Every structure is written in structure tokens, then in C-alpha cells.
């Protein structure tokens, strides 16, 4: 193909047809430019396809983490509900002044031995954020949720810490006094519960 164009160019130059040669040269330049533009477009399409695959991989990993976190939250929620039910029963026993020591011990065991610490996974998300992969995610709402995840996690961890501190206080009071009445007095809840 190059020999074909070279022969045409040489023929036009030898025949002194400069205007036709100039027209031919412009046409050849136009073809080269079109070829470059097509190559650039193909390159852009390949890059977009690569970014899309990368985004899909990131989102699949984050989805797996979030599903795992959701399962853990469901387990923690069940424990939280059992603790709340045990607390209600203890308050009921105190109000009725019918305290069965075995039942009270079982209820206190539920309250004190169940920790509400959520083991949140965020390794894939942290990798996405630290590697700058968050910019590859085209959906604005998903990108915004993922970007704010760390702040929400920090808030949740602070709540867990407060609950753990309260739980530890309850355990210490029970160890030192062995009295649920003292426990409620120390927590300032006895007056609120009319006990």
C-alpha cells in the first residue's frame, strides 16, 4: 500500500502537476489524521473498559464486605434484643419484689456476658479509598456512601465503646456490692424506675 502511494506521489512530481500533488498530500495527511483519531478512540474505549472492569471488581469486593457486615449486625441485633428483654425482666422482678435468685443470675449473665462489639470489615473499601479507586466509581450516590463510610464507622465504634464502658461498670458494681438495688442507685436509675 505504501509503494502504491509512493508511485502516485513520484508520478505527480515528475509530471510537474504540483497542484494535484498538493491535493494528494493534503488527502494523505487527512488519512493519517483520521487513522490517528481512530486509534485514539479505540485506546479510549479500551481504557474505559478497563476502568469499568476495575470498578466492577471494587464494587463486588465491597458488596461482599457489606453483606458480611450485615450478617454480623443481624447477630448483634439478636443479642441486643435478648439483653433488652433481660433488663425488662429484671426491672419487672424488682418492681414486683419477687426476686428469684436463679432467674436473676441468668438474666444478669445475659446482660453482662454478651458483648455488643461489631466486627466491621472494611479492608476492600480502605484499599479502594487509599488507591484512589473511588474516583473510578461512576455512580455518585454509591461513591458518596463509600466515602462517608469511615466517619459512620468511627461514630459506631464510639457508641460501642460507651456501651462497653457501661457494661464494665455494671459488672464492677455487681462484683463489689452484689446488689442490683445498689447498681440501679449508682446508675441513677432507681428513682426513674420508682424502685
N, C-alpha and C positions, 0 to 999 in steps of 0.2 A: 504494500500500500504506500509506503514511504517512497519507493522507487517510482511509483506511478505519479505521485505529486511532484517529485523532483524532476521528472521528464517534462511535465507540463510547464513547470517554472523555467527550465532551461530553454524550452522551445519558445516561450513568450519572450524571453530576454534576447535570444538570438534573432528573432524576427522583429526586434525593436518595437514591440507593441507594449509600451510602458504603461499606458492607461489600463490595458487588460491585465497586465502583470500586477499593477497596484490593486485592482479589483480582486484578483486572485489572492493576493497577500492578505487583504482585509478579510476575505472569506476564510482563509486558513486560520487567521488569528481568531475569528469568530468561532470556528470549530474547536480550537484549542480552549477558548474561554468556556464554551458550552461543556466540553469534556471535564474541565476543572470544576465547574459548578455541579455537574452530575456526581463527580467523585466526592465533593464536599457534602452534598445532600446524602449520599449513601453513608458517608462517615458519620454524619449527624444522626441518621436513623439507627446505625449500629450503636452509637453512644447512648441514645435514648433507650434502646432495647436493653443495653447493659444496665443502665440506671433503673429501669423498670424491674429487671430481674433481681437487682440488689435490694430495691425497695420491697419487693415481694418476699424475699428471704428474711429481711429485717422484721417485717410485719408478722411473718409466720413464727419467728422465734419469740417475738413479744407476745403474740397471741398464746403461745404455749405457756409462757411465764404467767400471763394473766389468768389463764384457766387454772393453773396450779395454785395461784394466789386465791382465786375464788373458792376452790375446794377447801383450802386451809381456812378461809374466812367462814365458810359454812360450818366447819368443825368447831371453830372458836365460838360461833354464834350459838351452837347447841350447848356448849359448856357454859356460856354466859347465861343462857336461859335456865339451865339447871341451878346455877348459883343464885340467880334472882328468885327462883322458886324456893330454894332452901332458905334464903333470907326471909321471904314472906312467911314461911312455916315457923321459923324461929320467932319472928315478931308475934305471930299468932299464939305460939306456946306461951310467950311471956305475958301477953295480954290476958290470956285465959288462966294464967298462973298454974298451968298444968304442964310441968316440965318433966318429961320422961328423959332420964339421963342418957339412955342408949340412943334414943331418937335424936336428941340434941347433939350428941357426939357425932352421929352420922351426918347430920346437917352441917355441923362445923367443919367436918372433914371435907365435904363438898365445897364449902366456901374457901377454905384455906389451902387445900392441896391442888386445886385446879388453877393453873396459871393461864392468863389470857395474853400470851405473847404470840403475835402473828409472825411466822417466819416468811416474810415477804421476799420473793425472788425478784431481782431486777438487774441481773448480770447482762443479759442481752440488751436491755434498754440503756444501761450505762455505757455499754460498748458503742451503741448507735450514737448516743449523745457525744461521747468523747471523740469518736472518729469523724464527727461532722456529718454522719449519715442521716441526721434528722432533716437536713435540707433536701434530701432526695425524696422525702415523702410528700407527694403532691396534694393530698387531702389536708386542707387547712385545719379542720376540726380535730383530726387524728393527731396531726403534728402538735397542735396546741395542748391537747390532753397529755401526750407523751412528754412534752416539755415541762408541764406543771407537775408531773408525777413525783418528782423528788421532793418538792415542797409539801405535797399531800402526805407523802411518806414520813417526812420529818414531823408533821403535826400528829400523825397516828402514833409514831414512836413516843412522842412526849406524853400523849394520853396513856399509852401502855405503861410508861414509867410512873406516872401518877397513880395508876391503879395498882401497880406492883408495890409502890411505897405504902399505900393504904392497906393493902393486904398484909404486908410485913408488919405494920403497926398493929393490926388486929391479932396476928399470930403472937407478937411480943406481949401484948396485953393479956391474951389468954394464957400464955406461958407463966407470966408473973402473977396474975391475980386469979386466974381460973374462974373468973366470974363474968357472965355475959352482961349482968347489970352494970358492972364497972366498965365494961367495954363500951356499952351504949352511953354511959355518963361521960367517959373520956372523949368520945367522939361527938358529944353534944347532941345526940340523937334521942336520948331518953325523954327529954322534955317535949321534943317534937312529936314523939310517939305516945305521949301521955302514959309513960311507964314509970 
